[in-house]
Amino acid sequence: MNQEPRHFTTQLAVIGSGIAGFAASIFAARRNIRSAQVGNTGAVAYTTGYLDLIGKQGSAPGSVADPWQALKTLRESEPQHPLSRVAQAEIRQAFAEFTEFLGEFGLAYSAPGERNLTALSPIGTLKPTLCMPATMAAGPAALAGNAACVIVDIHGLKGFSGAEMVANLGQQWPALSTQRVTFPDMARGEVYPEVMARALEVPATRAKFAALLKALAGPATVIGLPAILGMHGPDQVHAELERLSGLEIFEIPTMPPSVAGLRLRELFEQALPRKGVTLIPQQKVSALSFEDDGATLALSDSYGAIRVHAQAVILATGRFMSGGLHAHQSGVREQLLDLPVTQPASRAEWYRERCTDPLGHPINRAGIEVDDLCRPLSKEGGVYNKRLFAAGSILAHHDWIRSRSGAGIALATAFKAVTGVEQFLFNPGRPSRVGHNRR
Ligand SMILES: Cc1cc2nc3c(=O)[nH]c(=O)nc-3n(C[C@H](O)[C@H](O)[C@H](O)COP(=O)(O)OP(=O)(O)OC[C@H]3O[C@@H](n4cnc5c(N)ncnc54)[C@H](O)[C@@H]3O)c2cc1C
């Protein structure tokens, strides 16, 4: 075996393949920044496909209807929150560029609007979100209009129950009913969303499934399905199924890992290399070092060692689940560079007494500190290295699960970090700007 490491040289190296890492690569490609992205498997496969900006304001009851107003309030109440440190124009542009990119590759999204949308969860509860896949958009509209709708679930599919959806939504949606079908050619045993999604990419299976839906619809004109409308190019599968059945159809994300999340990951992995990004998927960076003239990432795959040499690096390694942060007996550590982590003073302060405390738990706000260009700070409080930027859930001072702002924080801070990288690479003496788009 060749013992010499393979070398890649690039302007930007992105570490992490969650929404923040992928978004950073997309924003960089649009700005003609040559990039390489290295990422281990992560949380993106677990997402619902909904892109939340902010759905819950602090401990206030109820959901946020106007996310832009909520961001103004957040800026007053939590000025250190990552979303409070990115201008609204930048957040809007981040969502617009990200969803435009997905649409270009056959996964259209609703445009980011002025109000939150009402999204359906896998168990028939409702949550606010800013953007949703076009394949899911007819659901909230049917709910709002109390349209006659059948939720179709499938024999052998676990974790998605039409009866549960009707039980949870029936009061608000009296015209909702449910039926169960056998998926074409999968009559026996357990069936899996991913397998059905790939099967529906085959025209013959699609035609059989459309005929089943048509037969069961009765007076209903709208059908809700678990998210199984294709792994690649779901817009096309969705349009074809609607055409063949003559019904309006929408998807609902299933329990993680949902096709909606897997679809995003597969799209990124196929589309980014076509935009010139060097993608090194399913690998973990074991060391990151900085020299006078650049940074070096060390990793290895089954062929041996790899070195990525970059002018700038974006750290988007996530929190505990993805391995960006690690909780030890003595505290929380950032895994790659041992960057200082803002965290409760002792383990005794990680959690509040009540699990469901509306204030949330202090440990969920742990993370690294950055300056206004998203550059991590050192123990001394200065910039750790002028070549290092960070984005996503690894940042301190937010609890994205509680505030329903997972994608929002990832997109906004990735946008900010790429703006910082662009300034560092091309205009080191000038302040950053927003609103340009070279591709
Ligand atoms: C179950 C679930 C449901 C969700 N639902 C929604 C939703 O409905 N709406 C929404 O907006 N958001 C949702 N999210 C949140 C969203 O998916 C992201 O978790 C969140 O936006 C944070 O993204 P991130 O990129 O910062 O981090 P992560 O998604 O955690 O990604 C970090 C990445 O870094 C990688 N990594 C870590 N260390 C290394 C290393 N040393 N070398 C290489 N790679 C490394 C990890 O493998 C991972 O790929 C959901 C998340 C989960 C888990």
The ligand as an SDF file (V2000), in Angstrom:
LIG
                    3D

 53 58  0  0  0  0  0  0  0  0999 V2000
  -33.7890   14.3110   14.7870 C   0  0  0  0  0  0  0  0  0  0  0  0
  -33.4970   15.6720   14.2390 C   0  0  0  0  0  0  0  0  0  0  0  0
  -34.5250   16.3880   13.6430 C   0  0  0  0  0  0  0  0  0  0  0  0
  -34.2650   17.6570   13.1360 C   0  0  0  0  0  0  0  0  0  0  0  0
  -35.2970   18.3490   12.5540 N   0  0  0  0  0  0  0  0  0  0  0  0
  -35.0780   19.5970   12.1040 C   0  0  0  0  0  0  0  0  0  0  0  0
  -36.1430   20.3630   11.5410 C   0  0  0  0  0  0  0  0  0  0  0  0
  -37.2770   19.9040   11.4360 O   0  0  0  0  0  0  0  0  0  0  0  0
  -35.8640   21.6100   11.1170 N   0  0  0  0  0  0  0  0  0  0  0  0
  -34.6210   22.1710   11.2150 C   0  0  0  0  0  0  0  0  0  0  0  0
  -34.4340   23.3160   10.8300 O   0  0  0  0  0  0  0  0  0  0  0  0
  -33.5830   21.4670   11.7490 N   0  0  0  0  0  0  0  0  0  0  0  0
  -33.7880   20.1980   12.1940 C   0  0  0  0  0  0  0  0  0  0  0  0
  -32.7520   19.4930   12.7460 N   0  0  0  0  0  0  0  0  0  0  0  0
  -31.4530   20.1700   12.9420 C   0  0  0  0  0  0  0  0  0  0  0  0
  -30.4690   20.0340   11.8070 C   0  0  0  0  0  0  0  0  0  0  0  0
  -30.4690   18.7950   11.1640 O   0  0  0  0  0  0  0  0  0  0  0  0
  -29.0170   20.2150   12.2920 C   0  0  0  0  0  0  0  0  0  0  0  0
  -28.7530   19.3130   13.3310 O   0  0  0  0  0  0  0  0  0  0  0  0
  -28.7240   21.5230   12.8110 C   0  0  0  0  0  0  0  0  0  0  0  0
  -29.1620   22.4440   11.8710 O   0  0  0  0  0  0  0  0  0  0  0  0
  -27.2130   21.6700   13.1160 C   0  0  0  0  0  0  0  0  0  0  0  0
  -26.4670   21.5530   11.9450 O   0  0  0  0  0  0  0  0  0  0  0  0
  -24.8850   21.5600   11.9590 P   0  0  0  0  0  0  0  0  0  0  0  0
  -24.4700   21.4120   10.5390 O   0  0  0  0  0  0  0  0  0  0  0  0
  -24.3800   22.7100   12.7260 O   0  0  0  0  0  0  0  0  0  0  0  0
  -24.4520   20.2820   12.7860 O   0  0  0  0  0  0  0  0  0  0  0  0
  -24.6660   18.7050   12.5080 P   0  0  0  0  0  0  0  0  0  0  0  0
  -25.8720   18.4940   11.6820 O   0  0  0  0  0  0  0  0  0  0  0  0
  -24.6060   18.1130   13.8420 O   0  0  0  0  0  0  0  0  0  0  0  0
  -23.4080   18.3250   11.6280 O   0  0  0  0  0  0  0  0  0  0  0  0
  -22.0830   18.2840   12.0920 C   0  0  0  0  0  0  0  0  0  0  0  0
  -21.2630   17.4520   11.1430 C   0  0  0  0  0  0  0  0  0  0  0  0
  -19.8870   17.4710   11.4920 O   0  0  0  0  0  0  0  0  0  0  0  0
  -19.3540   16.1620   11.3740 C   0  0  0  0  0  0  0  0  0  0  0  0
  -18.1340   16.0610   12.1560 N   0  0  0  0  0  0  0  0  0  0  0  0
  -17.9490   16.1780   13.4920 C   0  0  0  0  0  0  0  0  0  0  0  0
  -16.6400   16.0480   13.8080 N   0  0  0  0  0  0  0  0  0  0  0  0
  -15.9920   15.8630   12.6370 C   0  0  0  0  0  0  0  0  0  0  0  0
  -14.6260   15.6720   12.2930 C   0  0  0  0  0  0  0  0  0  0  0  0
  -13.6700   15.6600   13.2140 N   0  0  0  0  0  0  0  0  0  0  0  0
  -14.3110   15.4890   10.9940 N   0  0  0  0  0  0  0  0  0  0  0  0
  -15.2630   15.4930   10.0300 C   0  0  0  0  0  0  0  0  0  0  0  0
  -16.5840   15.6910   10.3020 N   0  0  0  0  0  0  0  0  0  0  0  0
  -16.9350   15.8640   11.5910 C   0  0  0  0  0  0  0  0  0  0  0  0
  -20.4820   15.2800   11.8180 C   0  0  0  0  0  0  0  0  0  0  0  0
  -20.2930   13.9500   11.4170 O   0  0  0  0  0  0  0  0  0  0  0  0
  -21.6370   15.9840   11.1070 C   0  0  0  0  0  0  0  0  0  0  0  0
  -21.7280   15.5740    9.7710 O   0  0  0  0  0  0  0  0  0  0  0  0
  -32.9700   18.2090   13.2330 C   0  0  0  0  0  0  0  0  0  0  0  0
  -31.9380   17.4710   13.8200 C   0  0  0  0  0  0  0  0  0  0  0  0
  -32.1960   16.2240   14.3240 C   0  0  0  0  0  0  0  0  0  0  0  0
  -31.0750   15.4730   14.9720 C   0  0  0  0  0  0  0  0  0  0  0  0
  1  2  1  0
  2  3  1  0
  2 52  2  0
  3  4  2  0
  4  5  1  0
  4 50  1  0
  5  6  2  0
  6  7  1  0
  6 13  1  0
  7  8  2  0
  7  9  1  0
  9 10  1  0
 10 11  2  0
 10 12  1  0
 12 13  2  0
 13 14  1  0
 14 15  1  0
 14 50  1  0
 15 16  1  0
 16 17  1  0
 16 18  1  0
 18 19  1  0
 18 20  1  0
 20 21  1  0
 20 22  1  0
 22 23  1  0
 23 24  1  0
 24 25  2  0
 24 26  1  0
 24 27  1  0
 27 28  1  0
 28 29  2  0
 28 30  1  0
 28 31  1  0
 31 32  1  0
 32 33  1  0
 33 34  1  0
 33 48  1  0
 34 35  1  0
 35 36  1  0
 35 46  1  0
 36 37  1  0
 36 45  1  0
 37 38  2  0
 38 39  1  0
 39 40  1  0
 39 45  2  0
 40 41  1  0
 40 42  2  0
 42 43  1  0
 43 44  2  0
 44 45  1  0
 46 47  1  0
 46 48  1  0
 48 49  1  0
 50 51  2  0
 51 52  1  0
 52 53  1  0
M  END
$$$$
